[in-house]
């Protein structure tokens, strides 16, 4: 982390927090995902599904680029350095009074579908498609946060409690972990509806 100057906190989740930082050497801004868990070895770090998936999927115009893995063995701390984007889709539509332009919506959805095609063709499914995990910079869109991803051909059943509820496919709700990559496409459809309408398709209470 000594190579970067921390600028601001961009967000926080259950397993990590994301910081905006500036590279001291070249002055470029990046996003650093700091993991809350601690790791015992570099081998354990390299076996993380998120890191393996990002390395397999790179490079692609519509998948977030992993720039560097920062692992400090004495403390067990891990941070992933990514290219910095302007905002996510949720931030784009939150509190918005006017609809997103049709051409912009079509452009974003086309890029999201290209990302999904690339991810699935490489034997991975994301499992947490939602507006917060879809990042944009001007007209460019990139899929991010592969922390919940699994291999398409990995053994079922999978974790039942996965994907944010508003975007969770019926098979995730109605089966005991027997679902597949098609759940991602359900999430894409929910995101499409939300960009167009500015409200979620299936909102539920936070504690449901």
SERO-843567 format. One line per field, with one value per residue: residue in one letter; residue number from 0; x negated, z, y negated of N, C-alpha, C in turn. Coordinates in steps of 0.02 Angstrom, whole numbers. Each point is the difference from the previous one (the first is absolute). Layout:
REM SERO-843567
res	[A:...] $
n	[NUM:...] $
n_xx	[X:...] $
n_zz	[Z:...] $
n_yy	[Y:...] $
ca_xx	[X:...] $
ca_zz	[Z:...] $
ca_yy	[Y:...] $
c_xx	[X:...] $
c_zz	[Z:...] $
c_yy	[Y:...] $
REM end
This chain:
REM SERO-843567
res	[X:X:X:X:X:X:X:X:X:X:X:X:X:X:X:X:X:X:X:X:X:X:X:X:X:X:X:X:X:X:X:X:X:X:X:X:X:X:X:X:X:X:X:X:X:X:X:X:X:X:X:X:X:X:X:X:X:X:X:X:X:X:X:X:X:X:X:X:X:X:X:X:X:X:X:X:X:X:X:X:X:X:X:X:X:X:X:X:X:X:X:X:X:X:X:X:X:X:X:X:X:X:X:X:X:X:X:X:X:X:X:X:X:X:X:X:X:X:X:X:X:X:X:X:X:X:X:X:X:X:X:X:X:X:X:X:X:X:X:X:X:X:X:X:X:X:X:X:X:X:X:X:X:X:X:X:X:X:X:X:X:X:X:X:X:X:X:X:X:X:X:X:X:X:X:X:X:X:X:X:X:X:X:X:X:X:X:X:X:X:X:X:X:X:X:X:X:X:X:X:X:X:X:X:X:X:X:X] $
n	[0:1:2:3:4:5:6:7:8:9:10:11:12:13:14:15:16:17:18:19:20:21:22:23:24:25:26:27:28:29:30:31:32:33:34:35:36:37:38:39:40:41:42:43:44:45:46:47:48:49:50:51:52:53:54:55:56:57:58:59:60:61:62:63:64:65:66:67:68:69:70:71:72:73:74:75:76:77:78:79:80:81:82:83:84:85:86:87:88:89:90:91:92:93:94:95:96:97:98:99:100:101:102:103:104:105:106:107:108:109:110:111:112:113:114:115:116:117:118:119:120:121:122:123:124:125:126:127:128:129:130:131:132:133:134:135:136:137:138:139:140:141:142:143:144:145:146:147:148:149:150:151:152:153:154:155:156:157:158:159:160:161:162:163:164:165:166:167:168:169:170:171:172:173:174:175:176:177:178:179:180:181:182:183:184:185:186:187:188:189:190:191:192:193:194:195:196:197:198:199:200:201:202:203:204:205:206:207] $
n_xx	[-41:-65:19:51:28:27:54:40:50:5:-12:49:-23:29:-33:16:-48:27:-63:7:-48:-57:-22:-46:-12:62:23:5:66:9:32:-3:9:11:-25:56:4:-32:-57:-6:14:-52:-10:19:-39:-48:24:2:64:6:-58:16:61:-23:-45:49:37:-58:-5:48:26:37:-61:12:-49:-25:-24:17:-34:23:-50:16:-49:-41:40:-11:-16:58:-26:53:-45:50:15:-2:63:44:42:49:35:-6:-62:-1:39:-38:63:-6:13:-51:34:-36:-38:44:-36:-3:65:13:-40:27:62:-18:-31:55:37:-42:5:67:1:-44:34:58:-25:-22:61:20:33:27:64:-21:39:-22:38:-9:8:35:-62:3:-27:36:-18:-52:19:-9:1:19:-41:-52:11:57:-45:24:-29:14:-57:-1:-12:62:37:21:-32:48:-32:16:-32:-2:43:-9:-58:29:-26:58:-44:-24:62:11:-67:-26:-12:53:-49:1:-41:57:-18:-58:31:25:-59:-24:51:-13:-64:15:45:-48:-44:45:18:-64:30:-13:-11:-40:19:-40:32:-41:48:22] $
n_zz	[0:14:-53:44:-20:58:-39:-9:42:-43:40:28:2:-1:-57:-19:-6:-36:-16:-8:-43:12:-58:46:-35:-21:63:-26:-8:55:-3:66:-12:60:1:30:-38:40:-33:3:-65:-40:16:62:-5:-29:51:18:0:38:29:8:16:36:21:7:26:25:-48:20:-52:17:18:63:-6:19:32:62:26:54:16:63:-9:27:-32:-57:-7:-33:-55:-37:-46:-11:-65:-1:16:-37:-15:39:-26:60:1:-60:26:53:20:-55:-27:-41:-47:4:-41:-48:-37:54:12:-65:2:58:-22:-57:35:38:-55:-26:57:2:-65:11:52:-31:-54:52:3:4:58:-5:-2:-20:-54:8:4:63:-33:-28:-21:1:-58:2:-61:41:-6:65:-6:64:52:-10:57:-34:-49:-45:-6:-64:-3:49:52:-14:51:-18:23:43:53:-61:-25:-11:49:-9:-7:49:-41:-28:-43:15:-9:-53:-7:18:-35:-34:-20:-54:-53:-13:63:-31:-47:52:30:-60:-3:64:-17:-56:35:46:-50:-30:56:20:0:54:-37:44:23:49:57:29:44:-63] $
n_yy	[61:7:35:-2:-56:15:-2:52:10:50:51:36:63:59:11:-62:-45:-49:-13:-65:13:-29:25:8:56:13:-10:61:-10:35:58:-2:65:-22:60:17:55:41:2:66:2:-9:63:-15:-53:35:35:-64:18:-54:14:63:-20:-50:43:44:-47:-16:-46:-40:-31:53:18:-16:-43:58:-53:15:50:-31:40:-12:44:-44:-42:32:-63:-8:-28:-13:-15:-43:-1:-66:12:-34:49:23:50:25:-23:30:47:2:-10:35:-59:5:31:55:-35:11:-42:-38:10:-6:-53:-19:14:-29:-47:-5:6:-44:-34:8:-14:-48:-21:10:-29:-35:26:-63:2:-60:14:-59:10:-62:-55:17:57:-48:-9:-66:-18:-56:21:10:62:16:66:-6:8:38:-31:1:-8:41:59:-9:33:-45:38:17:-21:-61:-53:10:-25:-13:-50:-64:0:-64:32:34:46:19:27:-60:-20:38:1:57:-55:21:-39:-40:-6:32:10:-2:36:33:-1:18:42:16:2:33:34:6:11:38:32:7:60:37:54:28:-60:16:12:-42:14:0] $
ca_xx	[41:-43:-6:60:24:72:35:67:35:53:55:-17:45:-8:-66:-53:15:-33:-30:-30:-70:-42:-66:-51:-49:25:55:65:46:22:45:-32:48:-34:37:4:-29:-73:-20:-60:-55:10:37:70:21:4:56:64:37:3:-64:-6:48:-21:-58:23:43:-37:33:63:21:58:-13:-46:-69:-40:-67:-52:20:-45:7:-50:2:-3:65:53:46:3:35:0:-3:38:10:53:56:33:56:36:67:44:-13:25:73:25:26:5:68:11:-21:-63:13:9:-62:-48:23:-16:-73:-20:23:-40:-65:11:10:-66:-37:28:-18:-71:-6:29:-41:-61:17:11:60:-14:43:23:12:43:-25:-61:-59:-10:-33:-2:-41:27:42:-28:27:-40:26:-48:14:7:-10:48:4:-14:-9:62:-1:-13:52:57:35:-37:27:67:4:-46:32:44:68:39:-22:-10:43:46:-31:-40:47:45:-36:-51:-67:-7:9:-59:-19:58:20:-30:42:56:-25:-8:68:21:-38:28:62:-13:-27:54:56:-29:17:-13:56:26:-25:24:-25:-70:-8:38] $
ca_zz	[0:4:-68:-14:49:7:-12:29:2:-51:19:46:0:55:1:-22:-11:-61:10:-56:16:-54:-4:12:-54:-63:16:-24:52:-3:53:37:38:59:28:73:24:-3:-38:30:-47:-69:-35:16:-37:-72:-10:6:-62:-31:-34:-56:-52:-31:-42:-59:-42:-24:-1:-36:4:43:66:37:-6:60:-14:46:63:55:56:52:36:73:29:-34:-33:-73:-35:-73:-31:-63:-34:33:-42:27:44:-18:-28:54:10:-59:-1:66:6:-66:-17:-72:-23:-37:-72:-29:-32:54:30:-46:0:63:1:-49:31:54:-32:-24:60:21:-49:12:65:-5:-47:35:51:65:8:47:58:38:-47:27:-23:36:-26:-70:4:-63:-7:-61:-36:7:56:18:54:55:61:-14:63:10:-61:2:-65:-28:4:68:26:39:6:18:56:-13:14:-45:-41:37:-7:-53:-66:7:-45:35:17:60:55:4:2:52:-27:-67:-51:-43:-26:-25:51:-18:-50:37:29:-54:-16:54:-7:-58:20:47:-37:-40:40:58:63:-7:-23:55:65:59:62:11:45:-25] $
ca_yy	[-61:-58:-28:-38:-49:8:-64:1:64:0:44:55:57:48:31:-45:-71:-24:-65:-34:-14:-26:30:-50:0:-30:-46:25:20:70:22:55:40:27:56:0:63:7:59:31:11:-24:54:-10:-60:16:47:-34:3:-66:-13:47:-20:-62:15:38:-42:-59:-66:-8:-70:-9:31:-43:23:8:-26:24:33:-20:47:-8:64:-5:-19:38:-47:5:-53:7:-66:0:-63:-40:-21:-59:16:61:-13:-24:-71:-34:-7:-18:-67:-32:-21:8:66:6:-3:67:22:16:62:54:8:32:69:37:14:48:65:23:23:64:51:15:35:67:39:20:49:-33:-42:-54:14:-60:-54:-53:-65:-21:37:-18:-65:-38:-60:-30:48:67:40:58:42:4:38:72:35:55:40:72:31:27:73:22:45:-25:-65:-60:-37:-26:-71:-35:-52:-45:27:-34:23:72:39:45:64:-10:-5:57:64:4:-12:29:-51:-3:-65:-37:-48:-64:-33:-28:-62:-49:-24:-45:-62:-34:-31:-54:-57:-29:-26:-36:33:72:42:41:-22:35:-29:17:57:57] $
c_xx	[-43:-9:58:16:76:34:68:27:58:59:-24:53:-15:-72:-57:23:-41:-23:-23:-71:-37:-68:-53:-48:25:60:68:43:23:52:-33:53:-38:42:0:-27:-76:-18:-68:-59:17:38:75:28:11:56:68:36:0:-63:-8:46:-24:-61:20:37:-36:-43:66:27:56:-5:-53:-71:-35:-72:-54:32:-51:13:-58:2:-5:67:58:49:-6:39:-7:5:33:-5:59:52:36:53:28:70:49:-10:25:75:28:23:10:72:16:-29:-69:17:1:-65:-52:19:-17:-75:-24:20:-38:-67:6:9:-66:-42:25:-19:-73:-9:24:-40:-64:15:13:70:-8:36:21:6:49:-31:-65:-63:-13:-25:-3:-49:18:44:-24:27:-44:33:-54:25:16:-10:46:1:-15:-13:65:4:-17:60:54:10:-48:31:69:3:-53:40:46:73:39:-15:-9:51:44:-33:-45:44:38:-34:-53:-70:-11:19:-63:-10:59:26:-29:44:64:-21:-9:68:25:-36:26:64:-13:-30:55:52:-22:25:-8:63:32:-29:31:-28:-71:-9:39:-45] $
c_zz	[0:-69:-17:56:2:-4:35:2:-49:20:46:-5:58:6:-19:2:-60:11:-67:20:-61:3:7:-59:-62:8:-25:59:-11:54:35:44:57:33:77:30:-5:-32:23:-48:-69:-41:12:-38:-74:-15:7:-68:-36:-39:-60:-57:-37:-45:-63:-49:-32:-61:-38:13:51:66:35:-1:68:-15:42:60:53:60:48:45:76:33:-30:-37:-76:-28:-75:-31:-69:-34:33:-51:35:52:-19:-25:53:11:-59:5:68:2:-65:-16:-73:-22:-35:-74:-29:-30:52:33:-44:-2:62:0:-50:30:57:-28:-28:58:22:-47:11:64:-6:-48:32:61:69:1:62:67:39:-47:31:-20:34:-26:-74:-2:-68:5:-69:-35:7:62:13:59:52:55:-15:64:12:-58:13:-71:-24:9:70:28:39:60:20:62:-18:8:-40:-42:44:-16:-58:-69:-2:-42:40:21:62:62:12:0:54:-30:-69:-52:-41:-26:-24:51:-15:-48:31:30:-51:-19:52:-4:-58:18:44:-34:-37:43:59:67:-10:-19:58:67:57:61:13:43:-23:-38] $
c_yy	[-63:-33:-47:-49:4:-68:-1:70:-2:44:55:54:45:23:-47:-72:-23:-72:-29:-19:-26:32:-54:-7:-36:-46:23:22:72:12:60:33:34:54:-3:64:-2:67:25:5:-29:52:-7:-59:17:49:-32:-1:-68:-15:46:-20:-62:11:39:-45:-59:18:4:-70:-11:39:-42:30:2:-20:33:34:-18:46:-10:62:-7:-16:40:-45:5:-58:11:-69:5:-68:-36:-21:-59:17:68:-18:-24:-74:-42:-15:-23:-73:-37:-17:11:68:-3:3:71:26:19:66:60:14:36:74:44:20:51:70:27:26:69:56:22:41:72:44:24:44:-28:-29:-43:9:-62:-60:-49:-67:-21:34:-13:-72:-34:-57:-29:53:72:35:60:37:10:45:73:42:59:49:74:24:31:76:26:38:-37:46:-56:-32:-28:-75:-37:-49:-42:17:-32:28:76:38:49:66:-5:-2:66:68:-3:-5:30:-52:-4:-71:-42:-51:-69:-39:-28:-67:-55:-29:-49:-67:-41:-37:-61:-61:-37:-36:-43:27:76:39:38:-23:40:-35:25:62:61:48] $
REM end
